[in-house]
Structures are given as structure tokens and as C-alpha cells.
């Protein structure tokens, strides 16, 4: 099957699974970490599929590799 969209990439799908799992696990963290460690972990996890998606829209392979 040809890849027409970043959502067709297995790595993007796996990164979304990672984000979902992280959000589930973070619920068990202490409340005092809400704005510290958990916030940083969420941003880092979400940046993975975001970078894959943004890189996919780039016209040149070199730019795409930078995002990956």
C-alpha cells in the first residue's frame, strides 16, 4: 500500500500509542508533579508524532530527516 499521508506510517501510529500510554501512566503520578515532570513528559511525547507529521509535509528528504 502506498504511503499518501503521515498517518499511513507505522512509526507515526506507534508514537500515538506511546502518547496514549504515557497519558494513562501519568494519571498515577503524584498531584504535586502535575505542572512539573508530567507536563514535561506530555510535551515531549506529543512532540514525537508532531515532528513526524510536520516532517512528512516537507518537500525535501533532507528536511524530513531533520524532523525525524
N, CA, C and O atoms as a GROMACS GRO file, in nm:
protein
  272
    1UNK      N    1   0.084  -0.117   0.000
    1UNK     CA    2   0.000   0.000   0.000
    1UNK      C    3   0.089   0.125   0.000
    1UNK      O    4   0.178   0.136   0.084
    2UNK      N    5   0.066   0.216  -0.090
    2UNK     CA    6   0.149   0.337  -0.096
    2UNK      C    7   0.121   0.430   0.023
    2UNK      O    8   0.009   0.436   0.074
    3UNK      N    9   0.223   0.501   0.062
    3UNK     CA   10   0.210   0.596   0.173
    3UNK      C   11   0.171   0.731   0.114
    3UNK      O   12   0.248   0.793   0.041
    4UNK      N   13   0.050   0.775   0.147
    4UNK     CA   14  -0.001   0.901   0.096
    4UNK      C   15  -0.005   1.009   0.203
    4UNK      O   16  -0.014   1.128   0.173
    5UNK      N   17   0.001   0.964   0.327
    5UNK     CA   18  -0.019   1.055   0.439
    5UNK      C   19   0.069   1.008   0.554
    5UNK      O   20   0.102   0.889   0.563
    6UNK      N   21   0.108   1.098   0.642
    6UNK     CA   22   0.190   1.058   0.756
    6UNK      C   23   0.116   0.959   0.845
    6UNK      O   24   0.180   0.882   0.917
    7UNK      N   25  -0.016   0.959   0.842
    7UNK     CA   26  -0.095   0.865   0.923
    7UNK      C   27  -0.083   0.722   0.872
    7UNK      O   28  -0.124   0.628   0.941
    8UNK      N   29  -0.029   0.704   0.754
    8UNK     CA   30  -0.004   0.570   0.699
    8UNK      C   31   0.125   0.510   0.752
    8UNK      O   32   0.148   0.390   0.737
    9UNK      N   33   0.208   0.590   0.813
    9UNK     CA   34   0.338   0.544   0.863
    9UNK      C   35   0.321   0.467   0.994
    9UNK      O   36   0.255   0.514   1.086
   10UNK      N   37   0.382   0.348   1.001
   10UNK     CA   38   0.375   0.269   1.123
   10UNK      C   39   0.438   0.343   1.241
   10UNK      O   40   0.389   0.334   1.354
   11UNK      N   41   0.545   0.414   1.216
   11UNK     CA   42   0.614   0.485   1.324
   11UNK      C   43   0.525   0.594   1.383
   11UNK      O   44   0.529   0.618   1.504
   12UNK      N   45   0.445   0.659   1.300
   12UNK     CA   46   0.352   0.760   1.350
   12UNK      C   47   0.245   0.693   1.436
   12UNK      O   48   0.210   0.744   1.542
   13UNK      N   49   0.192   0.581   1.390
   13UNK     CA   50   0.090   0.507   1.466
   13UNK      C   51   0.145   0.462   1.601
   13UNK      O   52   0.076   0.471   1.703
   14UNK      N   53   0.268   0.414   1.601
   14UNK     CA   54   0.329   0.369   1.726
   14UNK      C   55   0.355   0.487   1.821
   14UNK      O   56   0.344   0.472   1.943
   15UNK      N   57   0.389   0.601   1.765
   15UNK     CA   58   0.413   0.718   1.850
   15UNK      C   59   0.282   0.766   1.913
   15UNK      O   60   0.283   0.815   2.026
   16UNK      N   61   0.170   0.753   1.843
   16UNK     CA   62   0.040   0.787   1.901
   16UNK      C   63   0.007   0.690   2.014
   16UNK      O   64  -0.045   0.731   2.117
   17UNK      N   65   0.037   0.562   1.994
   17UNK     CA   66   0.017   0.464   2.100
   17UNK      C   67   0.100   0.499   2.224
   17UNK      O   68   0.053   0.487   2.336
   18UNK      N   69   0.223   0.543   2.201
   18UNK     CA   70   0.310   0.585   2.310
   18UNK      C   71   0.248   0.702   2.388
   18UNK      O   72   0.248   0.701   2.511
   19UNK      N   73   0.197   0.800   2.317
   19UNK     CA   74   0.136   0.917   2.382
   19UNK      C   75   0.016   0.872   2.467
   19UNK      O   76   0.002   0.915   2.581
   20UNK      N   77  -0.067   0.787   2.411
   20UNK     CA   78  -0.184   0.740   2.485
   20UNK      C   79  -0.145   0.664   2.610
   20UNK      O   80  -0.204   0.684   2.716
   21UNK      N   81  -0.045   0.578   2.598
   21UNK     CA   82   0.001   0.501   2.714
   21UNK      C   83   0.063   0.592   2.819
   21UNK      O   84   0.041   0.573   2.939
   22UNK      N   85   0.139   0.689   2.776
   22UNK     CA   86   0.201   0.783   2.869
   22UNK      C   87   0.094   0.859   2.948
   22UNK      O   88   0.105   0.874   3.070
   23UNK      N   89  -0.009   0.906   2.879
   23UNK     CA   90  -0.117   0.978   2.947
   23UNK      C   91  -0.185   0.890   3.052
   23UNK      O   92  -0.222   0.938   3.159
   24UNK      N   93  -0.202   0.761   3.021
   24UNK     CA   94  -0.261   0.668   3.119
   24UNK      C   95  -0.170   0.652   3.240
   24UNK      O   96  -0.217   0.656   3.354
   25UNK      N   97  -0.041   0.635   3.216
   25UNK     CA   98   0.053   0.612   3.325
   25UNK      C   99   0.069   0.736   3.413
   25UNK      O  100   0.087   0.724   3.534
   26UNK      N  101   0.062   0.852   3.353
   26UNK     CA  102   0.081   0.976   3.428
   26UNK      C  103  -0.030   0.998   3.530
   26UNK      O  104  -0.010   1.067   3.630
   27UNK      N  105  -0.147   0.942   3.506
   27UNK     CA  106  -0.257   0.958   3.599
   27UNK      C  107  -0.222   0.906   3.739
   27UNK      O  108  -0.280   0.951   3.838
   28UNK      N  109  -0.129   0.813   3.747
   28UNK     CA  110  -0.089   0.756   3.875
   28UNK      C  111   0.019   0.839   3.944
   28UNK      O  112   0.055   0.809   4.058
   29UNK      N  113   0.072   0.941   3.878
   29UNK     CA  114   0.176   1.024   3.938
   29UNK      C  115   0.117   1.111   4.050
   29UNK      O  116  -0.003   1.139   4.050
   30UNK      N  117   0.200   1.152   4.143
   30UNK     CA  118   0.152   1.241   4.250
   30UNK      C  119   0.105   1.375   4.193
   30UNK      O  120   0.159   1.424   4.094
   31UNK      N  121   0.006   1.433   4.257
   31UNK     CA  122  -0.051   1.560   4.210
   31UNK      C  123   0.051   1.674   4.210
   31UNK      O  124   0.040   1.766   4.130
   32UNK      N  125   0.148   1.668   4.299
   32UNK     CA  126   0.247   1.776   4.302
   32UNK      C  127   0.336   1.778   4.178
   32UNK      O  128   0.406   1.876   4.153
   33UNK      N  129   0.333   1.671   4.101
   33UNK     CA  130   0.410   1.666   3.976
   33UNK      C  131   0.330   1.715   3.856
   33UNK      O  132   0.382   1.716   3.745
   34UNK      N  133   0.206   1.756   3.877
   34UNK     CA  134   0.117   1.794   3.768
   34UNK      C  135   0.179   1.898   3.676
   34UNK      O  136   0.168   1.886   3.554
   35UNK      N  137   0.242   1.999   3.732
   35UNK     CA  138   0.299   2.107   3.649
   35UNK      C  139   0.449   2.095   3.631
   35UNK      O  140   0.512   2.182   3.571
   36UNK      N  141   0.506   1.990   3.682
   36UNK     CA  142   0.650   1.970   3.669
   36UNK      C  143   0.682   1.860   3.570
   36UNK      O  144   0.678   1.879   3.449
   37UNK      N  145   0.712   1.747   3.625
   37UNK     CA  146   0.757   1.633   3.546
   37UNK      C  147   0.651   1.586   3.446
   37UNK      O  148   0.683   1.559   3.330
   38UNK      N  149   0.526   1.574   3.489
   38UNK     CA  150   0.423   1.522   3.400
   38UNK      C  151   0.399   1.614   3.281
   38UNK      O  152   0.379   1.568   3.168
   39UNK      N  153   0.401   1.743   3.305
   39UNK     CA  154   0.382   1.838   3.196
   39UNK      C  155   0.494   1.825   3.092
   39UNK      O  156   0.469   1.825   2.972
   40UNK      N  157   0.615   1.812   3.141
   40UNK     CA  158   0.730   1.798   3.051
   40UNK      C  159   0.723   1.667   2.974
   40UNK      O  160   0.755   1.664   2.855
   41UNK      N  161   0.681   1.560   3.039
   41UNK     CA  162   0.670   1.430   2.974
   41UNK      C  163   0.563   1.434   2.864
   41UNK      O  164   0.582   1.378   2.756
   42UNK      N  165   0.451   1.498   2.894
   42UNK     CA  166   0.344   1.509   2.793
   42UNK      C  167   0.392   1.585   2.670
   42UNK      O  168   0.370   1.541   2.557
   43UNK      N  169   0.457   1.698   2.693
   43UNK     CA  170   0.506   1.777   2.579
   43UNK      C  171   0.606   1.699   2.496
   43UNK      O  172   0.603   1.704   2.373
   44UNK      N  173   0.695   1.628   2.563
   44UNK     CA  174   0.797   1.551   2.491
   44UNK      C  175   0.732   1.439   2.409
   44UNK      O  176   0.771   1.416   2.295
   45UNK      N  177   0.635   1.370   2.468
   45UNK     CA  178   0.570   1.259   2.398
   45UNK      C  179   0.490   1.309   2.278
   45UNK      O  180   0.495   1.248   2.171
   46UNK      N  181   0.418   1.419   2.294
   46UNK     CA  182   0.337   1.473   2.186
   46UNK      C  183   0.424   1.526   2.073
   46UNK      O  184   0.382   1.528   1.957
   47UNK      N  185   0.545   1.569   2.106
   47UNK     CA  186   0.633   1.623   2.001
   47UNK      C  187   0.678   1.515   1.903
   47UNK      O  188   0.714   1.548   1.790
   48UNK      N  189   0.677   1.389   1.942
   48UNK     CA  190   0.722   1.282   1.853
   48UNK      C  191   0.630   1.270   1.731
   48UNK      O  192   0.676   1.285   1.618
   49UNK      N  193   0.499   1.242   1.751
   49UNK     CA  194   0.415   1.233   1.631
   49UNK      C  195   0.400   1.367   1.559
   49UNK      O  196   0.380   1.371   1.438
   50UNK      N  197   0.410   1.476   1.634
   50UNK     CA  198   0.401   1.608   1.571
   50UNK      C  199   0.516   1.632   1.475
   50UNK      O  200   0.496   1.682   1.365
   51UNK      N  201   0.637   1.596   1.517
   51UNK     CA  202   0.754   1.613   1.430
   51UNK      C  203   0.747   1.520   1.309
   51UNK      O  204   0.788   1.559   1.199
   52UNK      N  205   0.697   1.400   1.327
   52UNK     CA  206   0.682   1.308   1.214
   52UNK      C  207   0.586   1.368   1.112
   52UNK      O  208   0.613   1.368   0.992
   53UNK      N  209   0.473   1.419   1.161
   53UNK     CA  210   0.372   1.478   1.072
   53UNK      C  211   0.427   1.602   1.002
   53UNK      O  212   0.408   1.618   0.881
   54UNK      N  213   0.493   1.689   1.077
   54UNK     CA  214   0.546   1.811   1.016
   54UNK      C  215   0.655   1.779   0.914
   54UNK      O  216   0.660   1.840   0.807
   55UNK      N  217   0.741   1.686   0.946
   55UNK     CA  218   0.847   1.649   0.855
   55UNK      C  219   0.795   1.588   0.726
   55UNK      O  220   0.852   1.608   0.619
   56UNK      N  221   0.685   1.513   0.737
   56UNK     CA  222   0.626   1.448   0.620
   56UNK      C  223   0.581   1.550   0.516
   56UNK      O  224   0.581   1.521   0.396
   57UNK      N  225   0.543   1.668   0.561
   57UNK     CA  226   0.494   1.771   0.468
   57UNK      C  227   0.607   1.846   0.398
   57UNK      O  228   0.582   1.924   0.306
   58UNK      N  229   0.730   1.825   0.440
   58UNK     CA  230   0.844   1.894   0.378
   58UNK      C  231   0.870   1.840   0.239
   58UNK      O  232   0.847   1.722   0.211
   59UNK      N  233   0.919   1.926   0.154
   59UNK     CA  234   0.938   1.888   0.014
   59UNK      C  235   1.065   1.808  -0.009
   59UNK      O  236   1.071   1.728  -0.102
   60UNK      N  237   1.165   1.827   0.074
   60UNK     CA  238   1.294   1.762   0.052
   60UNK      C  239   1.321   1.658   0.160
   60UNK      O  240   1.287   1.675   0.277
   61UNK      N  241   1.382   1.551   0.116
   61UNK     CA  242   1.416   1.441   0.206
   61UNK      C  243   1.506   1.486   0.320
   61UNK      O  244   1.491   1.439   0.433
   62UNK      N  245   1.599   1.574   0.291
   62UNK     CA  246   1.692   1.622   0.394
   62UNK      C  247   1.616   1.692   0.507
   62UNK      O  248   1.648   1.671   0.624
   63UNK      N  249   1.518   1.774   0.473
   63UNK     CA  250   1.437   1.842   0.574
   63UNK      C  251   1.358   1.740   0.656
   63UNK      O  252   1.348   1.751   0.778
   64UNK      N  253   1.301   1.642   0.587
   64UNK     CA  254   1.222   1.539   0.655
   64UNK      C  255   1.308   1.465   0.758
   64UNK      O  256   1.264   1.440   0.870
   65UNK      N  257   1.428   1.431   0.718
   65UNK     CA  258   1.518   1.360   0.809
   65UNK      C  259   1.551   1.445   0.931
   65UNK      O  260   1.568   1.391   1.041
   66UNK      N  261   1.561   1.575   0.915
   66UNK     CA  262   1.586   1.664   1.028
   66UNK      C  263   1.474   1.652   1.132
   66UNK      O  264   1.502   1.648   1.252
   67UNK      N  265   1.351   1.646   1.086
   67UNK     CA  266   1.239   1.636   1.177
   67UNK      C  267   1.234   1.499   1.246
   67UNK      O  268   1.193   1.488   1.361
   68UNK      N  269   1.276   1.397   1.174
   68UNK     CA  270   1.277   1.265   1.235
   68UNK      C  271   1.390   1.253   1.335
   68UNK      O  272   1.406   1.148   1.397
   0.00000   0.00000   0.00000
